[in-house]
Amino acid sequence: MKIKLIMITLMITLCSCDCYLRVQSVIVDSKTKLPIVNSGITDYKNCVRDSSEFVYSDSNGRFQYFARTTSLFGCPKVVLLIRKSGYEDLIKKYPSCCAKNDTIRLKQINK
């Protein structure tokens, strides 16, 4: 009986620790302030995986990144890698949960 109670408590605890992460932002050129189309955005931990792990910015430079993770000690920070050919890669950190209406400025690579 005691083991069942411990197992049920453990299952409820683990199931109730889901974190839903959401970032909504726009990506622009740091000099021209024009939107950058088709920038790749992914969780920094996944940056070595294939392009199917990326979310891409639209024709206005906007993107929405959603993820779900499990954590026993609060929701983790969101760390995104933003990548676009001809621009420097950028690692952007957000507090846990949600970020809205942030403008990300990418710098062109000097040739």
C-alpha positions as CSV (number, residue, x, y, z in Angstrom):
1,M,0.0,0.0,0.0
2,K,2.8,2.4,0.9
3,I,4.6,1.7,-2.3
4,K,1.5,2.4,-4.4
5,L,1.1,5.7,-2.6
6,I,4.7,6.6,-3.3
7,M,4.4,5.6,-7.0
8,I,1.2,7.6,-7.5
9,T,2.7,10.7,-5.8
10,L,5.8,10.4,-8.0
11,M,3.8,10.0,-11.2
12,I,1.7,13.1,-10.3
13,T,4.8,15.1,-9.5
14,L,6.6,14.2,-12.7
15,C,3.5,14.8,-14.9
16,S,2.8,18.2,-13.4
17,C,6.3,19.6,-14.3
18,D,5.8,20.2,-18.0
19,C,7.0,23.6,-19.2
20,Y,5.6,25.2,-22.4
21,L,8.1,27.5,-23.9
22,R,7.1,30.2,-26.4
23,V,9.2,32.9,-28.2
24,Q,7.6,35.3,-30.7
25,S,10.0,37.7,-32.3
26,V,11.2,39.4,-35.5
27,I,14.6,39.2,-37.1
28,V,16.1,42.2,-38.9
29,D,19.4,43.3,-40.5
30,S,21.3,45.3,-37.9
31,K,22.2,48.1,-40.3
32,T,19.3,48.4,-42.7
33,K,16.6,47.3,-40.1
34,L,14.9,45.4,-42.9
35,P,13.4,42.0,-42.1
36,I,15.5,38.9,-42.8
37,V,13.5,36.1,-44.5
38,N,14.1,32.4,-43.9
39,S,16.4,32.7,-40.9
40,G,16.7,29.4,-39.1
41,I,15.8,29.3,-35.4
42,T,16.4,26.2,-33.2
43,D,17.0,25.3,-29.6
44,Y,20.7,25.8,-29.0
45,K,21.0,22.2,-27.7
46,N,19.8,21.0,-31.2
47,C,22.1,23.1,-33.3
48,V,24.1,20.2,-34.7
49,R,21.0,18.4,-36.0
50,D,19.6,18.6,-39.4
51,S,17.5,21.5,-40.8
52,S,14.2,19.8,-39.9
53,E,14.8,20.9,-36.3
54,F,14.6,24.6,-37.4
55,V,11.7,27.0,-37.5
56,Y,12.1,29.7,-40.2
57,S,11.2,33.4,-40.2
58,D,8.5,34.5,-42.6
59,S,8.5,37.3,-45.2
60,N,8.3,39.9,-42.4
61,G,11.1,38.4,-40.5
62,R,8.7,37.1,-37.8
63,F,8.8,33.7,-36.2
64,Q,7.2,31.7,-33.4
65,Y,9.2,29.1,-31.5
66,F,7.3,26.6,-29.3
67,A,8.7,23.8,-27.2
68,R,7.6,21.6,-24.4
69,T,10.1,20.3,-21.8
70,T,9.9,18.6,-18.4
71,S,11.8,19.8,-15.4
72,L,11.6,19.0,-11.7
73,F,13.1,22.3,-10.6
74,G,11.2,25.0,-12.6
75,C,11.2,25.8,-16.3
76,P,14.6,26.2,-17.9
77,K,15.7,29.3,-19.8
78,V,15.2,29.3,-23.5
79,V,18.4,29.5,-25.5
80,L,18.0,29.8,-29.2
81,L,20.4,29.7,-32.1
82,I,19.5,32.0,-35.0
83,R,21.3,31.2,-38.3
84,K,21.1,32.8,-41.7
85,S,23.6,32.5,-44.6
86,G,25.7,35.7,-44.9
87,Y,25.1,36.7,-41.3
88,E,26.8,35.9,-38.0
89,D,25.2,33.2,-36.0
90,L,23.5,34.5,-32.9
91,I,22.8,32.8,-29.6
92,K,19.8,34.5,-27.8
93,K,18.8,33.7,-24.2
94,Y,15.4,34.3,-22.8
95,P,14.0,33.7,-19.3
96,S,11.9,30.6,-18.9
97,C,8.4,30.5,-20.4
98,C,7.5,33.2,-22.8
99,A,9.0,36.1,-24.8
100,K,7.1,38.4,-27.1
101,N,7.8,41.2,-29.5
102,D,11.6,41.0,-29.2
103,T,13.6,42.4,-32.2
104,I,16.7,40.3,-33.0
105,R,19.4,42.1,-35.0
106,L,21.7,40.0,-37.1
107,K,25.1,41.4,-38.3
108,Q,26.2,40.7,-41.9
109,I,29.5,38.9,-42.2
110,N,32.3,41.2,-43.5
111,K,33.8,39.9,-46.7
